[in-house]
């Protein structure tokens, strides 16, 4: 019984802001995965499909880590989003300012609670 009490005290409670930001992040990757099957992905190049899948996978892994309050996840998410946005910016037809809204919310929430994470 005392082990359960000590375990609960050692757990970090995930703030509501982190949950909301991560759910928004998960929902934000759905259109990216749907884009993978369109002709636009083929028009950009064969590498673009692999890029979409790899970046979505890294984003989902890091979002799951952020929900479990892991510091490494905030760093990986920030780096993945930065590199992804730079690559998409290189191809002006694909990038837009609106693609920054949800990732910036997640990054700000993650770095706001960074010191409370493990």
BALOBA-1460 file (C-alpha; in Angstrom, 3 decimals):
// residues 118
<rec num="1" residu="x" x="0.000" y="0.000" z="0.000"/>
<rec num="2" residu="x" x="2.785" y="2.442" z="0.835"/>
<rec num="3" residu="x" x="4.472" y="1.697" z="-2.484"/>
<rec num="4" residu="x" x="1.361" y="2.880" z="-4.330"/>
<rec num="5" residu="x" x="1.288" y="6.098" z="-2.323"/>
<rec num="6" residu="x" x="4.984" y="6.782" z="-2.960"/>
<rec num="7" residu="x" x="4.591" y="6.023" z="-6.678"/>
<rec num="8" residu="x" x="1.694" y="8.457" z="-6.986"/>
<rec num="9" residu="x" x="3.699" y="11.163" z="-5.218"/>
<rec num="10" residu="x" x="6.633" y="10.694" z="-7.604"/>
<rec num="11" residu="x" x="4.494" y="10.957" z="-10.736"/>
<rec num="12" residu="x" x="4.375" y="14.246" z="-12.532"/>
<rec num="13" residu="x" x="0.832" y="15.379" z="-13.223"/>
<rec num="14" residu="x" x="0.412" y="16.414" z="-16.834"/>
<rec num="15" residu="x" x="-1.116" y="19.901" z="-17.049"/>
<rec num="16" residu="x" x="-4.252" y="20.459" z="-19.086"/>
<rec num="17" residu="x" x="-2.393" y="22.850" z="-21.393"/>
<rec num="18" residu="x" x="-0.007" y="20.058" z="-22.379"/>
<rec num="19" residu="x" x="-2.903" y="17.682" z="-23.090"/>
<rec num="20" residu="x" x="-4.718" y="20.239" z="-25.233"/>
<rec num="21" residu="x" x="-1.549" y="21.213" z="-27.108"/>
<rec num="22" residu="x" x="-0.662" y="17.569" z="-27.797"/>
<rec num="23" residu="x" x="-4.152" y="16.698" z="-29.004"/>
<rec num="24" residu="x" x="-4.006" y="19.699" z="-31.342"/>
<rec num="25" residu="x" x="-0.608" y="18.471" z="-32.508"/>
<rec num="26" residu="x" x="-1.919" y="14.970" z="-33.203"/>
<rec num="27" residu="x" x="-4.884" y="16.369" z="-35.122"/>
<rec num="28" residu="x" x="-2.577" y="18.703" z="-37.038"/>
<rec num="29" residu="x" x="-0.629" y="15.759" z="-38.488"/>
<rec num="30" residu="x" x="-3.731" y="14.061" z="-39.932"/>
<rec num="31" residu="x" x="-3.880" y="16.320" z="-43.023"/>
<rec num="32" residu="x" x="-0.158" y="15.732" z="-43.528"/>
<rec num="33" residu="x" x="-0.709" y="11.999" z="-43.612"/>
<rec num="34" residu="x" x="-3.619" y="12.488" z="-46.028"/>
<rec num="35" residu="x" x="-1.392" y="14.653" z="-48.232"/>
<rec num="36" residu="x" x="0.925" y="11.682" z="-48.569"/>
<rec num="37" residu="x" x="-1.567" y="9.933" z="-50.873"/>
<rec num="38" residu="x" x="-2.290" y="12.893" z="-53.162"/>
<rec num="39" residu="x" x="-0.704" y="13.829" z="-56.467"/>
<rec num="40" residu="x" x="0.864" y="16.913" z="-54.891"/>
<rec num="41" residu="x" x="3.267" y="14.658" z="-53.005"/>
<rec num="42" residu="x" x="4.266" y="13.006" z="-56.285"/>
<rec num="43" residu="x" x="4.669" y="16.362" z="-58.035"/>
<rec num="44" residu="x" x="7.149" y="17.610" z="-55.449"/>
<rec num="45" residu="x" x="9.243" y="14.477" z="-55.735"/>
<rec num="46" residu="x" x="9.570" y="10.931" z="-54.502"/>
<rec num="47" residu="x" x="11.599" y="12.105" z="-51.507"/>
<rec num="48" residu="x" x="8.659" y="14.210" z="-50.321"/>
<rec num="49" residu="x" x="6.503" y="11.189" z="-49.441"/>
<rec num="50" residu="x" x="9.306" y="9.764" z="-47.316"/>
<rec num="51" residu="x" x="9.849" y="13.173" z="-45.747"/>
<rec num="52" residu="x" x="6.151" y="13.414" z="-44.802"/>
<rec num="53" residu="x" x="6.131" y="9.975" z="-43.229"/>
<rec num="54" residu="x" x="9.382" y="10.456" z="-41.309"/>
<rec num="55" residu="x" x="8.478" y="13.898" z="-40.006"/>
<rec num="56" residu="x" x="4.983" y="12.738" z="-38.988"/>
<rec num="57" residu="x" x="6.456" y="9.745" z="-37.174"/>
<rec num="58" residu="x" x="8.954" y="11.920" z="-35.289"/>
<rec num="59" residu="x" x="6.229" y="14.406" z="-34.413"/>
<rec num="60" residu="x" x="3.899" y="11.673" z="-33.086"/>
<rec num="61" residu="x" x="6.669" y="10.105" z="-30.999"/>
<rec num="62" residu="x" x="7.667" y="13.444" z="-29.536"/>
<rec num="63" residu="x" x="4.035" y="14.438" z="-28.864"/>
<rec num="64" residu="x" x="3.550" y="11.193" z="-26.957"/>
<rec num="65" residu="x" x="6.704" y="11.994" z="-24.983"/>
<rec num="66" residu="x" x="5.463" y="15.492" z="-24.229"/>
<rec num="67" residu="x" x="2.202" y="14.047" z="-22.901"/>
<rec num="68" residu="x" x="4.286" y="11.879" z="-20.551"/>
<rec num="69" residu="x" x="6.241" y="14.999" z="-19.533"/>
<rec num="70" residu="x" x="9.633" y="14.024" z="-20.990"/>
<rec num="71" residu="x" x="12.223" y="16.710" z="-21.692"/>
<rec num="72" residu="x" x="13.760" y="14.896" z="-24.647"/>
<rec num="73" residu="x" x="10.390" y="15.045" z="-26.393"/>
<rec num="74" residu="x" x="10.240" y="18.845" z="-26.267"/>
<rec num="75" residu="x" x="13.723" y="19.089" z="-27.765"/>
<rec num="76" residu="x" x="12.997" y="16.540" z="-30.517"/>
<rec num="77" residu="x" x="9.654" y="18.175" z="-31.341"/>
<rec num="78" residu="x" x="11.244" y="21.622" z="-31.547"/>
<rec num="79" residu="x" x="14.059" y="20.383" z="-33.796"/>
<rec num="80" residu="x" x="11.711" y="18.371" z="-36.018"/>
<rec num="81" residu="x" x="9.334" y="21.288" z="-36.511"/>
<rec num="82" residu="x" x="12.205" y="23.690" z="-37.199"/>
<rec num="83" residu="x" x="13.798" y="21.437" z="-39.821"/>
<rec num="84" residu="x" x="10.424" y="20.597" z="-41.353"/>
<rec num="85" residu="x" x="9.457" y="24.247" z="-41.668"/>
<rec num="86" residu="x" x="12.808" y="25.148" z="-43.227"/>
<rec num="87" residu="x" x="12.461" y="22.381" z="-45.813"/>
<rec num="88" residu="x" x="8.860" y="23.342" z="-46.581"/>
<rec num="89" residu="x" x="9.821" y="27.016" z="-46.819"/>
<rec num="90" residu="x" x="12.356" y="26.102" z="-49.483"/>
<rec num="91" residu="x" x="9.401" y="24.952" z="-51.589"/>
<rec num="92" residu="x" x="7.238" y="28.096" z="-51.438"/>
<rec num="93" residu="x" x="4.239" y="26.352" z="-53.007"/>
<rec num="94" residu="x" x="3.893" y="24.089" z="-49.976"/>
<rec num="95" residu="x" x="4.655" y="26.349" z="-46.998"/>
<rec num="96" residu="x" x="2.287" y="28.877" z="-45.433"/>
<rec num="97" residu="x" x="2.230" y="30.937" z="-42.266"/>
<rec num="98" residu="x" x="-0.754" y="28.985" z="-40.978"/>
<rec num="99" residu="x" x="1.386" y="25.841" z="-40.795"/>
<rec num="100" residu="x" x="3.150" y="27.432" z="-37.830"/>
<rec num="101" residu="x" x="0.120" y="27.995" z="-35.583"/>
<rec num="102" residu="x" x="-0.307" y="24.589" z="-33.915"/>
<rec num="103" residu="x" x="3.418" y="23.690" z="-33.724"/>
<rec num="104" residu="x" x="4.185" y="27.017" z="-32.044"/>
<rec num="105" residu="x" x="1.422" y="26.397" z="-29.479"/>
<rec num="106" residu="x" x="2.863" y="22.952" z="-28.694"/>
<rec num="107" residu="x" x="6.430" y="24.255" z="-28.523"/>
<rec num="108" residu="x" x="5.486" y="27.131" z="-26.214"/>
<rec num="109" residu="x" x="3.502" y="24.828" z="-23.927"/>
<rec num="110" residu="x" x="6.351" y="22.311" z="-23.854"/>
<rec num="111" residu="x" x="9.031" y="24.849" z="-23.062"/>
<rec num="112" residu="x" x="6.775" y="26.534" z="-20.473"/>
<rec num="113" residu="x" x="6.605" y="23.271" z="-18.473"/>
<rec num="114" residu="x" x="10.129" y="22.114" z="-19.364"/>
<rec num="115" residu="x" x="11.525" y="22.479" z="-15.833"/>
<rec num="116" residu="x" x="8.681" y="20.373" z="-14.392"/>
<rec num="117" residu="x" x="9.393" y="17.504" z="-16.814"/>
<rec num="118" residu="x" x="11.676" y="14.534" z="-16.248"/>
